[in-house]
Amino acid sequence: MYRYDQYDHLIVRERIAQYRDQVRRRLADELTEEEFLPLRLQNGLYMQRHAYMLRIAVPYGLLSTAQMRMFAHIARKYDRGYGHFTTRQNIQFNWIELEQTPDILADLASVEMHAIQTSGNCIRNTTTDEFAGVAADEIVDARPYAEIIRQWSTFHPEFIALPRKFKIAINGAVEDRAAIAVHDIGLTAVRNEAGEVGFKFMVGGGLGRTPILGSVINDFVPWQHLLTYTEAIMRVYNQFGRRDNKYKARIKILVKAVGAEEFARMVEAEFADLKDGPETLTREEVERVAQWFNPKPYLTLPNIDPRADHADNKAFANWLQRNVKPHKVPGYASVVLSLKKTGVPPGDATAEQIDFVADLADKYSFNELRVTHEQNLVLADVEQAKLFEVWQQAKARGLATPNIGLLTDMISCPGGDYCSLANAKSIPIAAAIAERFDNLDFQHDIGDIELNISGCINACGHHHVGHIGVLGVDKDGSEWYQVSIGGAQGNESAIGKIIGPSFSAPQMPEVVGRLLEVYVKNRVDGERFIDVAQRLGVAPFKEYVYATPIPAGELVGEDEYA
Amino acid sequence: MPNFELHSHKQIIKHRDVVDDDWSVLKLVDDAAPESVEVPAGKIIVPLKVWLAQREQLAARAARRELGLWFASDELAHTVKDDLDRFAVVAVDFPKFSDGRGYSIAYNLRKRLGYQGELRAIGDVLRDQLFQMLRCGFNAYATRQDRSIHDALKGLTVFSETYQASVDNALPLFRRHARGALPEHSDVGAGI
């Protein structure tokens, strides 16, 4: 993976000095809270319901084991012994003291990490496919380009006070695993007939209160122009994006207002002047960055059937089926470690688990890990012959729940338990649903399904693109949940449709149960839930869910996780 | 009641020094019509709208180098492209820290329109914005007067290296330096 050179180190160190002084001035009242707010936000520090939350950047979700262990250290020394992996492939700590944040940054810098631009109205962490570099269907490894964008966007002087936050994702594979259609800029790395790399630019996707899928404004921007073309988009947005209403300030609203064609024309006009300018990428620079992502020193191994010696082990078979993914090198596989064990908030990991996963990666996966945008962890390069060992060890630590892509592999934001924006709690809803459908045979029968929960309209839990989406809403001061179906991410991205009036928290497991019953009754030939939902539309689901009153049962786990 | 206000700063930052200043920024009161304002004598920085409405009357003052122009954050640099060199100072207003349009106005004035003169940041200008202002082409800063201007000066020297090209540095880092030396071979930045 990429290693800092002296300039990366210098910039991060100078950043810490700047931030340390900002904190000092705040504590000495030389800065008002209002003045300090944008400064701390640009450094990932939010004031939450109970304490400060610090969000640390995991560029494109890739981590060394030394970095992973630093998270465990931070969890123990500065927090309450655990961290929360996010849908943007970052990690956040929820119980942080302002006074200690400069020291946390210094600790992070020692392992080449930072919290720069993890919030605020600026360009955020660029995300990509968690299987980049190893996926069997990969066309271009997107990580070098994500790193190039990271450097270019870090402290970009002109785009530091945008109308709103700005998120870029890159996919370089046949299957989009980076959810590019719901990003401000969604890039697809492709090759033209001559084999040259270029980028398809999609602009103006997003979730939040106005969910919109991005529009393609250019089918092929040669790699040399990646930064200049992006700069053109940013300048158009910085000048013309709305600033009068923060709910209308994302680039999607601008693209929708002027139309994708006109927006593309504005970008082209801006780009005409930047094209071939100094920010044009050189082959040398791309190669300098790309060499850090060269293939690992793989052994020459045959593909094997990892089940062979364990034919009667159903639990292992389930895990292989759900949590192990194909690798482009024979004899290897990628392993997804589930952070979705029933009874644990989605994406949470304890310091002990974090250390343990680092140990696993050191032993089995070239000292590297990835964070997925579904809030799980990945060991990308495991020898197939070692899968049984890895499974046994992961299972002993509660990290081998064979539920990847299944009902209990939910995406959930931290919700009203932590977040001051949330209208409603999300973790207890996730917990109650997980508890009700904990039976793995049932989950495997239901098969691929994405259930996404957001505690408010900001949609951090990506509810719009969940096959089943749950949104917490506030009605007269109490918490209610609106349910949508038919959303999807990836190549077939779609925004879900609301099925009807919202539900109380205790009703939610039954609502999900009824939706699944409609699916089971109507599925044909191995159709997934999403296929049935998109084929039949909302009507039959709506009819059945609302046909009889839903008892307000016990909400499991609320007190436990509140 | 005059339909404008004058705002002046005893001192501003120019380049990297604190210097006395004798300019006043004219702001229209409420929705005063730009053509109705009687621009007072002295060195006045007028709103873009007033210049456009009174170009003929103000031309002589501009020729005497007694006229400046300021852009509101929702105005575009190229609106006055042929007139730029007539002003002794061009200013860009930052109505609040979170409004970053002024950075693009400055970039366009410098890079697109080739403006070479004084480019002054006015409005909600504080220490922690100065570095990016400098990078986007500002060379003068009327910092908020309830804060120490000498303290604000420190904002200009936060970083000694930057990744991107901008107005202050026409080349990005990868074209300025051979990159890739590992930190163990260099002690740049150690001990900061």
Interface residues (C-beta under 8 A of the other chain):
Chain A: R3 Y4 D5 Q6 Y7 H9 L10 I11 R13 E14 R15 I16 A17 Q18 Q22 E30 E35 P38 L39 N121 Q151 W152 T154 F155 H156 P157 E158 F159 I160 A161 L162 R235 N238 Q239 R243 D273 G277 P278 E279 T282 E284 E285 R288
Chain B: L76 F97 S98 D99 G100 R101 Y103 S104 Y107 R112 L126 D128 F131 Q132 M133 R135 C136 D151 V158 F159 S160 E161 T162 Y163 Q164 A165 S166 A170 L171 P172 L173 F174 R175 H177 R179 G180 A181 L182 P183 H185 S186 V188 G189 I192
